[in-house]
């Protein structure tokens, strides 16, 4: 039988709060207290409840790939050393704790609470619903500018329920492929089919209205990866074609209204070239950061968006250079090991899935993970929880797989051990047979022996 901690019926209350956290992960403008978002609070409650239950059961286990654990250690060492030499050491240490909580504690929480592929699938439904809700908020902003009093559209671009237009672009680009994947799964419930289509359309609308070119680029790469990994199946191409038809029709309609659109943004970028303000600012920021790295490659300037701003007043818009600039060479090695360990775990799971549905979920999450990495090359998405969600669910999905394989190995080993003891008992008993009735009873020794 499964152990108590591996029983899917365990952790019901912390799993409920974890689900609510996923449902609100895209609504980052709502911060009830201490600058924490709604999802932060729900995940924190879930963490305390899950940790308490693990301690009560006497089983607090970490199920990370070995390379990821080493990566976390490297990242922590780099962060501590860089914080010691930072201008604001305390703020840098607080940021380090925040990042470790995001990458380590939150990932651990997912591996503990999500114990079946069905629970991972439920998490995807809630996550894509949250992204769709932010897309719906962007649509509301398109028609009623001040309908969301907390934010206002910037430069004619919508941000929905996120804090920045690029956040909406990042959120929707990472969640689009998992939403499309939900359409490809065999379903009999008409409401889930309708829900999946609504999520796809609203997420695509949010991406379109954010006019995030890095988000659109990340989606294109993740779509290509998804199609290649699925071997260009007809059903996936058909659903993707229908979705693309709606998307390009929306771009065409958007271009006929006043204000910025994807087509006008592309036109401006092609006209401006290297003189583009955005591109020029980012290149200048990269140059300043690289000069600092060359002076001292081992030690960074410290962690956190406030501590690690460059002389240009902007953050480094690249997840790899950002980590090198913030936490030094050890931090860069750590984040490379973490990202590589997650990708390797996904590759092993996709190569030999337990069932076809697990393979479909794994491919969609891995394609979303690729979108996150592509997006991280152009945006400082390292700070945002919604950027890491596909990585967290990948670890959870293949943690389920590893637990199942471990349980099977233990079950087979236990069965073989019991069988060996029974055979040994029968062998010894046979030498003590003196009566005919004992021979008749010997056939029942196997079932009577309780080892």
VEXDREN-2710 file (C-alpha; in Angstrom, 1 decimal):
% VEXDREN-2710
k/r/px/py/pz
1/UNK/0.0/0.0/0.0
2/UNK/1.0/3.6/-0.4
3/UNK/2.5/5.3/2.6
4/UNK/0.4/8.0/4.4
5/UNK/2.3/10.9/2.8
6/UNK/1.8/9.5/-0.7
7/UNK/-1.9/8.9/-0.4
8/UNK/-3.7/11.3/-2.7
9/UNK/-6.4/11.9/-0.1
10/UNK/-3.8/13.5/2.2
11/UNK/-3.1/17.2/2.3
12/UNK/-6.7/18.1/1.2
13/UNK/-6.7/21.5/3.0
14/UNK/-3.2/22.7/1.9
15/UNK/-3.9/21.5/-1.6
16/UNK/-7.2/23.6/-1.7
17/UNK/-5.2/26.7/-0.8
18/UNK/-2.6/25.8/-3.3
19/UNK/-5.3/25.6/-6.0
20/UNK/-6.7/29.0/-5.0
21/UNK/-3.2/30.4/-5.2
22/UNK/-2.9/29.1/-8.8
23/UNK/-6.3/30.6/-9.6
24/UNK/-5.1/34.0/-8.5
25/UNK/-1.5/33.8/-9.7
26/UNK/-2.1/36.2/-12.7
27/UNK/-3.9/38.9/-10.6
28/UNK/-0.7/40.6/-9.3
29/UNK/-2.3/44.1/-8.8
30/UNK/-4.1/42.8/-5.7
31/UNK/-1.8/43.1/-2.7
32/UNK/-3.8/42.9/0.5
33/UNK/-0.8/43.3/3.0
34/UNK/3.0/43.5/3.2
35/UNK/3.3/43.9/-0.6
36/UNK/2.3/40.2/-1.0
37/UNK/-0.1/39.3/-3.8
38/UNK/-3.2/37.3/-3.2
39/UNK/-1.6/34.2/-4.6
40/UNK/1.5/34.8/-2.3
41/UNK/-0.8/34.6/0.7
42/UNK/-2.7/31.5/-0.4
43/UNK/0.6/29.7/-1.2
44/UNK/2.0/30.8/2.2
45/UNK/-1.0/29.4/4.0
46/UNK/-0.7/26.2/2.0
47/UNK/3.0/25.9/2.8
48/UNK/2.4/26.2/6.6
49/UNK/-0.4/23.7/6.5
50/UNK/1.5/21.2/4.4
51/UNK/4.7/21.5/6.5
52/UNK/2.7/21.0/9.7
53/UNK/1.0/17.9/8.3
54/UNK/4.4/16.5/7.1
55/UNK/5.9/17.0/10.6
56/UNK/2.9/15.4/12.2
57/UNK/3.2/12.3/9.9
58/UNK/7.0/12.2/10.6
59/UNK/7.9/12.4/6.9
60/UNK/9.4/15.6/5.5
61/UNK/11.0/14.5/2.2
62/UNK/12.6/16.6/-0.5
63/UNK/12.1/15.2/-4.0
64/UNK/14.3/17.3/-6.2
65/UNK/16.7/16.1/-8.9
66/UNK/20.3/16.0/-7.5
67/UNK/21.6/18.6/-9.9
68/UNK/18.8/21.0/-8.8
69/UNK/19.9/20.6/-5.2
70/UNK/23.5/21.4/-6.2
71/UNK/22.2/24.4/-8.2
72/UNK/20.3/25.8/-5.2
73/UNK/23.4/25.5/-3.1
74/UNK/25.6/27.3/-5.7
75/UNK/22.9/30.0/-6.0
76/UNK/22.7/30.4/-2.2
77/UNK/26.5/30.7/-1.8
78/UNK/26.7/33.2/-4.6
79/UNK/23.8/35.2/-3.1
80/UNK/25.4/35.2/0.4
81/UNK/28.8/36.3/-0.8
82/UNK/27.4/39.0/-3.1
83/UNK/25.1/40.3/-0.3
84/UNK/28.1/40.7/2.0
85/UNK/29.7/43.1/-0.5
86/UNK/26.4/44.8/-1.6
87/UNK/25.6/48.5/-1.0
88/UNK/22.4/47.4/0.9
89/UNK/23.3/44.0/2.4
90/UNK/20.1/43.5/4.4
91/UNK/17.9/44.2/1.4
92/UNK/20.0/41.8/-0.7
93/UNK/19.7/39.0/1.9
94/UNK/15.9/39.5/2.0
95/UNK/15.8/39.2/-1.8
96/UNK/17.9/36.0/-1.6
97/UNK/15.4/34.5/0.9
98/UNK/12.6/35.5/-1.4
99/UNK/14.2/33.8/-4.4
100/UNK/15.0/30.7/-2.5
101/UNK/11.4/30.5/-1.3
102/UNK/10.2/30.9/-4.9
103/UNK/12.5/28.3/-6.4
104/UNK/13.0/25.9/-3.6
105/UNK/10.1/26.1/-1.1
106/UNK/7.3/26.7/-3.6
107/UNK/8.6/23.9/-5.9
108/UNK/8.8/21.5/-2.9
109/UNK/5.2/22.4/-2.0
110/UNK/4.0/21.4/-5.5
111/UNK/5.9/18.1/-5.4
112/UNK/4.2/17.3/-2.0
113/UNK/0.7/18.4/-2.8
114/UNK/0.3/17.2/-6.4
115/UNK/0.4/13.5/-6.1
116/UNK/-1.4/12.3/-9.2
117/UNK/-1.4/13.4/-12.9
118/UNK/-5.1/14.4/-12.5
119/UNK/-4.1/16.9/-9.7
120/UNK/-1.4/18.4/-12.0
121/UNK/-4.0/18.7/-14.7
122/UNK/-6.3/20.5/-12.3
123/UNK/-3.5/22.9/-11.5
124/UNK/-3.1/23.6/-15.3
125/UNK/-6.8/24.3/-15.6
126/UNK/-6.7/26.8/-12.7
127/UNK/-3.5/28.4/-13.9
128/UNK/-4.8/29.0/-17.4
129/UNK/-8.1/30.3/-16.0
130/UNK/-6.1/32.9/-14.0
131/UNK/-4.3/34.0/-17.2
132/UNK/-7.6/34.1/-19.1
133/UNK/-9.1/36.3/-16.4
134/UNK/-6.2/38.8/-16.9
135/UNK/-6.9/38.6/-20.6
136/UNK/-10.5/39.4/-19.9
137/UNK/-9.4/42.4/-17.8
138/UNK/-7.4/43.6/-20.8
139/UNK/-10.5/43.4/-23.0
140/UNK/-12.4/45.4/-20.5
141/UNK/-9.7/48.0/-20.5
142/UNK/-9.8/48.2/-24.3
143/UNK/-13.5/49.4/-24.2
144/UNK/-13.5/51.1/-20.8
145/UNK/-10.1/52.7/-19.9
146/UNK/-10.8/53.3/-16.2
147/UNK/-12.8/50.1/-15.4
148/UNK/-9.8/48.8/-13.3
149/UNK/-9.1/51.7/-11.0
150/UNK/-5.7/50.3/-9.8
151/UNK/-4.1/50.5/-13.2
152/UNK/-4.3/52.5/-16.4
153/UNK/-3.4/51.4/-19.9
154/UNK/0.2/52.4/-20.7
155/UNK/1.2/53.7/-24.2
156/UNK/-2.1/52.3/-25.6
157/UNK/-1.2/48.8/-24.4
158/UNK/-3.3/46.9/-21.9
159/UNK/-2.1/45.2/-18.7
160/UNK/-5.3/43.5/-17.4
161/UNK/-4.9/42.5/-13.8
162/UNK/-1.1/42.5/-13.9
163/UNK/1.2/45.3/-12.9
164/UNK/2.8/45.9/-16.2
165/UNK/2.1/45.4/-19.9
166/UNK/5.1/43.1/-20.2
167/UNK/3.8/41.1/-17.2
168/UNK/0.6/40.4/-19.1
169/UNK/2.6/39.5/-22.2
170/UNK/4.7/37.1/-20.2
171/UNK/1.8/35.5/-18.3
172/UNK/-0.2/34.9/-21.4
173/UNK/2.7/33.7/-23.5
174/UNK/3.7/31.1/-20.9
175/UNK/0.2/29.8/-20.4
176/UNK/-1.1/29.7/-24.0
177/UNK/0.3/26.2/-25.0
178/UNK/-1.0/24.5/-21.8
179/UNK/-4.4/26.0/-22.5
180/UNK/-4.3/24.7/-26.1
181/UNK/-3.1/21.3/-24.9
182/UNK/-6.3/21.0/-22.7
183/UNK/-8.3/21.1/-26.0
184/UNK/-6.4/18.1/-27.3
185/UNK/-7.2/15.8/-24.4
186/UNK/-10.2/13.4/-24.9
187/UNK/-13.1/14.9/-23.0
188/UNK/-16.8/14.1/-22.7
189/UNK/-17.8/17.1/-20.5
190/UNK/-19.0/19.8/-22.8
191/UNK/-18.4/22.5/-20.1
192/UNK/-14.7/21.7/-19.9
193/UNK/-14.5/21.9/-23.7
194/UNK/-16.2/25.3/-23.6
195/UNK/-14.0/26.4/-20.7
196/UNK/-10.8/25.4/-22.6
197/UNK/-11.8/27.3/-25.7
198/UNK/-12.6/30.4/-23.6
199/UNK/-9.2/30.2/-21.9
200/UNK/-7.4/29.9/-25.3
201/UNK/-9.3/32.9/-26.8
202/UNK/-8.9/35.1/-23.7
203/UNK/-5.3/34.3/-23.2
204/UNK/-4.6/35.1/-26.9
205/UNK/-6.5/38.3/-26.5
206/UNK/-4.4/39.3/-23.5
207/UNK/-1.2/38.6/-25.4
208/UNK/-2.5/40.6/-28.4
209/UNK/-3.6/43.6/-26.3
210/UNK/-0.3/43.7/-24.3
211/UNK/1.5/44.2/-27.6
212/UNK/4.5/42.4/-26.0
213/UNK/6.9/41.5/-28.8
214/UNK/9.0/39.4/-26.5
215/UNK/5.9/37.5/-25.4
216/UNK/4.8/36.9/-29.0
217/UNK/8.4/35.7/-29.9
218/UNK/8.3/33.3/-26.9
219/UNK/4.9/31.9/-28.0
220/UNK/6.2/31.3/-31.5
221/UNK/9.2/29.3/-30.2
222/UNK/7.0/27.3/-27.8
223/UNK/4.5/26.5/-30.5
224/UNK/7.2/25.2/-32.7
225/UNK/8.6/23.1/-29.9
226/UNK/5.1/21.8/-29.0
227/UNK/4.5/20.7/-32.7
228/UNK/7.9/19.1/-33.1
229/UNK/7.6/17.1/-29.8
230/UNK/4.1/16.0/-30.8
231/UNK/5.4/15.0/-34.2
232/UNK/3.0/17.4/-36.0
233/UNK/-0.2/15.4/-35.2
234/UNK/-3.2/16.4/-37.3
235/UNK/-5.4/17.2/-34.3
236/UNK/-2.9/19.5/-32.8
237/UNK/-2.3/21.3/-36.1
238/UNK/-6.0/21.7/-36.6
239/UNK/-6.7/23.2/-33.2
240/UNK/-3.6/25.4/-33.5
241/UNK/-4.8/26.5/-37.0
242/UNK/-8.2/27.5/-35.7
243/UNK/-6.6/29.4/-32.8
244/UNK/-4.1/31.1/-35.2
245/UNK/-7.0/32.2/-37.4
246/UNK/-8.8/33.9/-34.6
247/UNK/-5.5/35.5/-33.5
248/UNK/-4.5/37.0/-36.9
249/UNK/-8.1/38.1/-37.5
250/UNK/-7.9/40.0/-34.2
251/UNK/-4.6/41.5/-35.3
252/UNK/-6.2/42.7/-38.5
253/UNK/-9.1/44.3/-36.6
254/UNK/-6.8/45.8/-34.1
255/UNK/-4.7/47.5/-36.8
256/UNK/-7.8/49.4/-38.0
257/UNK/-8.3/51.2/-34.7
258/UNK/-6.4/54.1/-33.3
259/UNK/-3.6/53.4/-30.9
260/UNK/-0.7/50.9/-30.9
261/UNK/-1.1/47.4/-32.3
262/UNK/1.2/44.4/-33.1
263/UNK/1.5/45.6/-36.7
264/UNK/2.3/49.2/-35.8
265/UNK/4.9/48.0/-33.2
266/UNK/6.5/45.8/-35.8
267/UNK/6.5/48.7/-38.3
268/UNK/8.1/51.0/-35.7
269/UNK/10.8/48.5/-34.8
270/UNK/11.7/47.9/-38.4
271/UNK/11.8/51.6/-39.2
272/UNK/13.8/52.6/-36.0
273/UNK/16.2/49.7/-36.1
274/UNK/19.1/50.3/-33.7
275/UNK/17.8/53.8/-32.9
276/UNK/14.8/52.3/-31.2
277/UNK/14.5/53.7/-27.6
278/UNK/13.7/50.4/-26.1
279/UNK/16.5/48.5/-27.9
280/UNK/19.0/51.3/-27.2
281/UNK/18.2/51.4/-23.5
282/UNK/18.6/47.6/-23.1
283/UNK/21.9/47.5/-25.0
284/UNK/23.2/50.3/-22.9
285/UNK/22.1/48.5/-19.7
286/UNK/23.8/45.3/-21.0
287/UNK/27.0/47.2/-21.6
288/UNK/27.1/48.8/-18.2
289/UNK/26.3/45.4/-16.5
290/UNK/29.0/43.6/-18.5
291/UNK/31.6/46.2/-17.4
292/UNK/30.7/45.5/-13.8
293/UNK/30.9/41.7/-14.4
294/UNK/34.3/42.0/-16.1
295/UNK/35.7/43.9/-13.1
296/UNK/34.7/41.2/-10.6
297/UNK/33.1/38.1/-12.2
298/UNK/33.0/36.1/-8.9
299/UNK/31.1/38.6/-6.8
300/UNK/27.8/40.3/-7.8
301/UNK/26.4/43.6/-6.7
302/UNK/23.6/42.1/-4.6
303/UNK/20.1/40.7/-5.2
304/UNK/16.8/42.4/-5.6
305/UNK/15.3/44.9/-8.1
306/UNK/16.2/47.9/-6.0
307/UNK/19.7/46.8/-5.1
308/UNK/20.8/45.6/-8.6
309/UNK/19.7/48.5/-10.8
310/UNK/22.5/49.6/-13.2
311/UNK/23.7/53.1/-13.6
312/UNK/21.2/53.6/-16.4
313/UNK/18.4/53.2/-13.8
314/UNK/17.1/50.0/-15.4
315/UNK/17.3/46.3/-14.5
316/UNK/19.2/43.9/-16.7
317/UNK/16.6/42.3/-19.1
318/UNK/18.2/38.9/-19.3
319/UNK/17.9/36.1/-16.7
320/UNK/21.4/34.8/-17.2
321/UNK/23.3/38.1/-17.2
322/UNK/21.0/39.3/-14.4
323/UNK/22.0/36.4/-12.2
324/UNK/25.7/36.9/-13.0
325/UNK/25.4/40.6/-12.3
326/UNK/23.5/40.1/-9.1
327/UNK/25.0/37.0/-7.5
328/UNK/28.3/36.5/-9.2
329/UNK/29.7/33.5/-11.0
330/UNK/28.3/31.1/-8.3
331/UNK/24.8/32.4/-8.8
332/UNK/25.1/32.0/-12.6
333/UNK/26.3/28.4/-12.3
334/UNK/23.5/27.8/-9.8
335/UNK/20.7/29.1/-12.0
336/UNK/22.1/27.2/-15.0
337/UNK/22.1/24.0/-13.0
338/UNK/18.5/24.5/-11.8
339/UNK/17.2/25.2/-15.3
340/UNK/19.2/22.3/-16.7
341/UNK/18.0/19.9/-14.0
342/UNK/14.3/20.7/-14.7
343/UNK/14.8/20.3/-18.5
344/UNK/16.6/17.0/-18.0
345/UNK/13.8/15.7/-15.7
346/UNK/11.3/16.7/-18.3
347/UNK/13.2/15.0/-21.1
348/UNK/13.5/11.7/-19.2
349/UNK/9.7/11.8/-18.5
350/UNK/8.7/12.6/-22.1
351/UNK/11.0/9.9/-23.4
352/UNK/9.4/7.1/-21.4
353/UNK/5.9/8.2/-20.1
354/UNK/3.7/6.0/-17.9
355/UNK/0.7/6.9/-20.1
356/UNK/-0.1/8.9/-23.2
357/UNK/-2.0/11.6/-21.3
358/UNK/1.1/12.1/-19.0
359/UNK/3.2/12.6/-22.2
360/UNK/0.8/15.2/-23.6
361/UNK/0.8/17.2/-20.3
362/UNK/4.6/16.9/-20.0
363/UNK/5.2/18.2/-23.6
364/UNK/2.8/21.1/-23.1
365/UNK/4.5/22.1/-19.8
366/UNK/8.0/21.7/-21.3
367/UNK/7.0/23.9/-24.3
368/UNK/5.7/26.5/-21.8
369/UNK/9.0/26.1/-19.9
370/UNK/10.9/26.9/-23.2
371/UNK/8.6/30.0/-23.6
372/UNK/9.7/31.1/-20.1
373/UNK/13.4/30.7/-20.9
374/UNK/13.0/32.6/-24.2
375/UNK/11.0/35.3/-22.4
376/UNK/13.7/35.5/-19.7
377/UNK/16.3/36.4/-22.3
378/UNK/14.4/39.6/-23.0
379/UNK/12.7/40.4/-19.7
380/UNK/13.6/40.4/-16.0
381/UNK/11.0/37.7/-15.4
382/UNK/13.2/36.1/-12.7
383/UNK/11.3/37.9/-10.0
384/UNK/7.8/36.8/-11.0
385/UNK/6.1/33.6/-9.7
386/UNK/3.9/33.2/-12.8
387/UNK/7.1/32.8/-14.9
388/UNK/8.2/29.7/-12.9
389/UNK/4.8/27.9/-12.8
390/UNK/5.6/25.6/-15.8
391/UNK/8.8/24.6/-14.1
392/UNK/7.1/23.9/-10.8
393/UNK/4.4/21.8/-12.5
394/UNK/7.0/19.9/-14.5
395/UNK/8.7/18.9/-11.2
396/UNK/5.4/18.0/-9.7
397/UNK/4.4/15.8/-12.7
398/UNK/7.6/13.8/-12.7
399/UNK/7.8/13.7/-9.0
400/UNK/4.5/11.7/-9.3
401/UNK/6.1/9.5/-11.8
402/UNK/9.2/8.9/-9.6
403/UNK/7.1/8.1/-6.6
404/UNK/5.1/5.6/-8.7
405/UNK/8.3/3.9/-9.9
406/UNK/9.7/3.8/-6.4
407/UNK/6.5/2.3/-5.0
408/UNK/6.6/-0.4/-7.7
409/UNK/10.2/-1.2/-6.9
410/UNK/9.5/-1.5/-3.2
411/UNK/6.4/-3.6/-3.9
412/UNK/8.3/-6.0/-6.1
413/UNK/11.2/-6.2/-3.7
414/UNK/8.8/-6.8/-0.7
415/UNK/7.0/-9.5/-2.7
416/UNK/10.2/-11.3/-3.6
417/UNK/11.4/-11.2/0.0
418/UNK/8.1/-12.6/1.3
419/UNK/8.2/-15.3/-1.3
420/UNK/11.8/-16.3/-0.4
421/UNK/10.9/-16.5/3.3
422/UNK/7.8/-18.7/2.5
423/UNK/9.9/-21.1/0.3
424/UNK/12.5/-21.3/3.0
425/UNK/9.8/-22.2/5.6
426/UNK/8.3/-24.9/3.4
427/UNK/11.8/-26.4/2.7
428/UNK/12.5/-26.6/6.4
429/UNK/9.0/-28.0/7.2
430/UNK/9.3/-30.7/4.7
431/UNK/12.1/-32.4/6.6
432/UNK/9.8/-32.7/9.7
433/UNK/7.0/-34.6/7.8
434/UNK/6.2/-38.0/9.4
435/UNK/2.5/-38.5/8.7
436/UNK/0.4/-38.6/5.5
437/UNK/-1.9/-35.9/6.8
438/UNK/1.1/-33.6/7.0
439/UNK/1.8/-34.0/3.3
440/UNK/-1.8/-33.0/2.6
441/UNK/-1.5/-30.0/4.8
442/UNK/1.8/-28.9/3.2
443/UNK/0.0/-27.6/0.2
444/UNK/-1.7/-25.0/2.5
445/UNK/1.5/-23.9/4.2
446/UNK/2.1/-21.2/1.6
447/UNK/-1.1/-19.5/2.4
448/UNK/-0.9/-20.1/6.1
449/UNK/2.6/-18.7/6.5
450/UNK/2.2/-15.0/7.1
451/UNK/5.5/-13.1/6.6
END
